[in-house]
Amino acid sequence: MKRAACFGEIMMRLNPIGYQRFLQAKEFEASFAGGEANAAVSLANYGVKSSFITKVPAHEIGQCAVNELRRFGVDTSKIVRGGDRLGVYFVEKGASQRASKVIYDRAGSAISEAQPSDFNWPAILEHEDWLHFTGITPALSDSAAQITLEALQCAKELGIYVSCDLNFRKKLWNSEKAGRVMGNLMQYVNLCIANEEDAADVFGIHAEGSDLTKGVLNREGYISVAKQLKGLFGFDLVAITLRESLSASINNWSGMLFDGQAYFAANYPIHIVDRVGGGDSFGGALIYALLEKYGKQRAIDFAVAASCLKHTIEHDFNMASIQEIEALAGGNASGRVQR
């Protein structure tokens, strides 16, 4: 069985019921999520031996997060315990022309205050085939960035394949620091995953002919972005999710995988139930497909279909099965009742 480790932060997510606004809410649903945790759950769901690496408090709320990962089959044995608090974020789901909103309450979280000495990377990664992280983790603190660097250096020494979702978050750091820190980490990355904005925000690489505010994407522009990223850092593969945002409720969703040749998946019109975690589900599905030695076209088809289905599922984790994903990727997009 293939093994994949995901390193990052897991948080408690709090959102109003349904599509209520924060100011309307009298109660909040609680769930757990985080970029790399979302990918770890997807991988476990597909049958990969998936482990999640982080630091969470030793109190009951930290244990709730650990228990949630265990519930979905993720190996939590390498999680470090300590610190005072688990990060929290609030989600207000958008609808129609009203955008979704995310408010972070993660300052001082256990992983953001973790130290390099907390993680014995040779022991943690000894049996892994793959290591995945996102640009969110090194953005948490300078110490988190140093821990990430040491993880990647160890992965390279052990010959472990590394993927990174750039995942730029302007509420965590600015483009100048992101470009400097992430640029130093990219030398260890084999697969770079980005969305329509990440390459521009982090590395100043823009897709010509695209206007994200109007939902206009130019495929040739994104081939150019992938070429520039691959040329700058020597990635084996570059994957880009392509979102045409017609409104908060209606998106067109596709993606591209690039290894010198561009492979595009089908474009799916989605009526969105919950957008948060969509990119992470793409990353988890793509990692699975590549671990299973799917061809490039089949891999991007699987990843885009998986993330399409995630947009129809409440909360961050993708609960779509391989069979459902393969059916959609194969053209069964009718949504007819299954009896």
C-alpha positions in Angstrom: 0.0 0.0 0.0 1.3 3.5 -0.9 1.9 5.9 1.9 1.5 9.7 1.9 2.1 12.2 4.7 0.5 15.6 4.9 2.0 18.4 7.1 0.1 21.4 8.2 -2.5 22.8 10.6 -5.9 21.4 11.5 -8.4 23.9 12.9 -12.0 24.0 14.1 -14.3 25.4 11.6 -17.4 27.2 12.8 -20.1 28.3 10.4 -23.7 29.6 10.6 -26.4 27.1 9.8 -27.2 27.0 6.1 -26.6 30.3 4.3 -27.1 32.6 7.2 -24.8 35.6 7.6 -22.5 35.9 10.7 -24.7 38.7 12.0 -27.8 36.6 11.7 -26.5 33.4 13.4 -27.6 32.3 16.8 -25.7 29.0 16.5 -22.7 27.7 14.6 -21.9 24.2 13.3 -18.5 22.8 14.3 -16.3 20.7 12.1 -12.5 20.3 11.6 -10.4 21.1 8.6 -7.2 22.6 7.2 -5.6 22.5 3.8 -3.4 19.5 4.4 -5.8 17.7 6.7 -8.4 17.9 3.9 -6.0 16.3 1.5 -5.1 13.6 4.1 -8.8 12.7 4.5 -9.2 12.4 0.8 -6.2 10.1 0.5 -7.4 7.9 3.3 -10.9 7.8 1.6 -9.2 6.4 -1.5 -7.4 3.7 0.3 -3.9 5.3 0.7 -2.1 4.8 4.0 -2.5 8.5 4.9 -0.8 10.2 7.9 -1.3 13.7 9.1 1.5 15.6 10.9 0.9 18.6 13.1 1.0 19.9 16.6 -2.2 20.2 18.6 -2.9 21.0 22.3 -3.0 18.1 24.7 -6.5 19.1 26.0 -9.9 17.8 24.9 -10.4 20.2 22.0 -7.1 19.1 20.5 -8.2 15.5 21.0 -11.5 16.3 19.2 -9.5 17.2 16.1 -7.4 14.0 16.3 -10.5 11.9 16.8 -12.1 13.5 13.7 -9.1 12.5 11.6 -9.1 9.0 13.0 -12.8 8.7 12.1 -11.9 9.0 8.4 -9.0 6.5 8.6 -6.1 9.0 8.8 -3.0 7.9 10.8 -2.6 10.4 13.7 0.3 8.6 15.5 2.9 11.2 14.4 0.9 14.2 15.7 2.9 16.2 18.3 0.9 17.3 21.4 1.5 20.6 23.2 0.7 24.3 23.0 -2.3 26.2 24.3 -4.8 26.4 21.6 -6.3 25.0 18.4 -6.8 27.4 15.6 -10.3 28.4 14.7 -11.8 29.8 11.5 -15.3 31.1 10.7 -17.0 30.5 7.4 -20.0 32.5 6.0 -21.2 30.6 2.9 -21.9 32.9 0.0 -24.9 32.7 -2.3 -25.6 34.2 -5.8 -23.7 37.5 -6.0 -22.8 37.5 -2.2 -19.3 36.2 -1.7 -18.3 33.7 0.9 -16.3 35.1 3.8 -13.6 33.5 6.0 -12.4 35.0 9.3 -9.4 33.5 11.0 -8.8 33.1 14.7 -5.6 31.1 14.6 -2.9 33.4 16.1 -1.0 31.6 18.8 -2.1 28.2 17.7 0.0 25.1 18.7 1.4 24.6 15.2 2.2 28.3 14.7 4.3 28.3 17.9 5.9 24.9 17.4 9.6 24.7 17.2 11.9 22.6 14.9 12.9 20.4 17.8 9.3 19.2 18.1 9.6 17.1 14.9 12.0 14.2 14.3 11.7 14.2 10.5 13.9 11.2 9.7 11.6 9.1 12.0 8.4 10.7 10.9 9.1 10.2 7.1 11.0 7.0 7.3 8.4 4.9 5.5 6.6 7.5 3.4 6.3 7.6 -0.4 5.0 11.2 -0.6 5.0 14.4 1.4 2.4 17.1 0.9 2.2 20.6 2.3 0.7 24.0 1.3 1.8 27.6 1.4 -0.5 28.1 4.4 1.8 26.3 6.7 5.0 28.4 6.3 2.8 31.5 6.4 1.8 30.7 10.0 5.1 31.9 11.6 8.8 32.0 11.0 9.2 28.9 13.1 6.6 27.0 11.0 8.5 28.0 7.9 11.7 26.6 9.3 10.0 23.4 10.3 8.6 23.1 6.7 12.1 23.6 5.3 13.6 20.9 7.5 10.8 18.5 6.5 11.5 19.1 2.8 15.2 18.7 3.2 14.7 15.4 5.0 12.2 14.3 2.3 14.8 15.0 -0.4 17.5 13.0 1.4 15.0 10.1 1.7 14.0 10.3 -2.0 10.4 11.1 -1.1 8.2 12.8 -3.7 7.0 16.3 -2.6 3.9 18.2 -3.6 3.0 21.8 -2.7 -0.3 23.7 -3.1 0.8 27.3 -3.2 -2.4 28.4 -1.4 -1.6 32.1 -0.9 -3.5 33.6 1.9 -3.3 37.4 2.1 -4.7 37.4 5.6 -1.6 35.5 6.8 1.3 37.3 4.9 2.0 39.6 2.0 3.2 38.7 -1.5 6.7 39.9 -0.9 7.3 37.6 2.0 5.4 34.7 0.4 7.6 34.9 -2.7 10.8 35.0 -0.7 9.9 32.1 1.6 8.1 29.9 -0.9 10.8 30.5 -3.5 13.3 29.0 -1.1 11.1 25.9 -0.5 10.3 25.3 -4.2 13.7 23.7 -4.9 12.5 20.6 -3.0 9.1 20.3 -4.7 8.3 17.9 -7.5 4.6 18.7 -8.1 3.4 22.3 -7.7 -0.4 22.9 -7.5 -1.8 26.4 -7.9 -5.1 28.1 -8.7 -5.8 31.1 -11.0 -4.3 33.6 -8.6 -1.5 31.9 -6.6 1.2 32.1 -9.3 0.5 35.9 -9.6 0.3 36.6 -5.9 3.4 34.6 -4.9 5.7 34.7 -7.9 4.3 37.6 -10.0 3.5 35.2 -12.9 0.2 36.2 -14.6 -2.1 34.5 -17.1 -2.6 36.8 -20.0 -6.1 37.2 -21.3 -7.8 36.3 -18.1 -10.0 38.4 -15.9 -11.0 36.7 -12.7 -13.4 39.4 -11.6 -15.5 38.6 -14.7 -14.9 34.9 -14.6 -12.9 34.9 -17.8 -10.0 32.4 -18.2 -7.6 32.0 -21.1 -6.3 28.4 -21.4 -3.2 29.5 -23.4 -2.4 32.0 -20.6 -2.3 29.2 -18.1 -0.1 27.0 -20.2 2.3 30.0 -20.2 2.0 30.2 -16.4 2.8 26.5 -16.0 5.8 26.8 -18.4 7.2 29.7 -16.4 6.8 27.9 -13.1 8.4 24.7 -14.4 11.2 26.7 -16.0 11.8 28.8 -12.9 11.9 25.9 -10.4 12.3 22.7 -12.4 9.1 21.0 -11.2 8.3 17.6 -12.7 4.6 18.6 -12.9 2.5 21.8 -12.5 -1.2 21.5 -11.8 -3.6 24.4 -12.1 -7.2 24.5 -11.1 -9.3 26.7 -13.4 -12.4 28.3 -11.8 -14.7 30.5 -13.8 -16.6 32.2 -11.0 -20.0 33.3 -12.4 -21.3 33.9 -8.9 -20.8 32.5 -5.4 -23.4 29.8 -6.3 -22.4 29.0 -10.0 -18.9 28.2 -11.1 -17.4 26.5 -14.1 -14.6 24.2 -12.9 -11.7 22.5 -14.7 -8.0 22.0 -14.4 -4.8 21.4 -16.2 -1.7 19.2 -15.6 1.5 20.2 -17.3 4.8 18.2 -17.8 5.9 20.0 -20.9 2.6 19.1 -22.5 -0.7 20.4 -21.3 -3.5 18.1 -20.3 -7.0 19.7 -19.7 -9.9 18.0 -17.9 -13.5 18.5 -18.9 -15.2 21.7 -17.7 -18.0 21.2 -15.1 -20.8 23.7 -14.4 -21.3 23.5 -10.6 -24.1 24.6 -8.4 -22.1 25.1 -5.2 -23.1 23.7 -1.8 -19.8 24.4 0.0 -16.8 25.8 -1.8 -14.3 25.7 1.0 -11.9 22.7 0.6 -12.4 22.4 -3.1 -8.8 23.0 -4.0 -7.6 20.6 -1.3 -9.8 17.9 -2.7 -8.2 18.5 -6.1 -4.8 18.0 -4.6 -5.7 14.9 -2.6 -7.2 13.3 -5.7 -4.3 14.2 -7.9 -1.8 12.7 -5.4 -3.8 9.5 -5.3 -4.0 9.3 -9.1 -0.2 9.8 -9.5 0.6 7.3 -6.7 -1.6 4.8 -8.6 0.4 5.5 -11.8 -2.6 7.0 -13.7 -1.6 8.5 -17.0 -1.5 12.3 -17.1 -4.9 12.7 -18.8 -6.6 10.2 -16.5 -5.0 11.8 -13.5 -6.2 15.3 -14.2 -9.6 14.0 -15.2 -9.9 12.2 -11.8 -8.7 15.2 -9.8 -11.1 17.6 -11.4 -14.0 15.3 -11.1 -13.2 14.6 -7.4 -13.1 18.3 -6.7 -16.2 19.0 -8.7 -18.1 16.6 -6.4 -16.5 18.1 -3.3 -18.2 21.4 -4.1 -21.6 19.6 -3.5 -20.6 18.4 0.0 -21.0 20.3 3.2 -17.8 21.2 5.2 -14.2 20.8 4.1 -13.7 17.0 3.7 -14.5 15.3 0.4 -16.7 12.3 0.9 -17.0 11.3 -2.7 -16.0 7.7 -3.5 -13.7 6.5 -6.2 -16.6 4.9 -8.0 -18.6 8.2 -8.0 -15.5 10.1 -9.2 -14.7 7.7 -12.0 -18.4 7.7 -13.1 -18.3 11.5 -13.4 -14.9 11.6 -15.1 -16.3 9.0 -17.5 -19.1 11.3 -18.5 -22.0 10.5 -16.1 -22.8 14.0 -15.1 -26.6 13.8 -15.2 -27.1 13.7 -11.4 -30.0 11.3 -11.8 -31.2 9.5 -8.7 -29.4 6.2 -8.0 -31.8 3.4 -7.1 
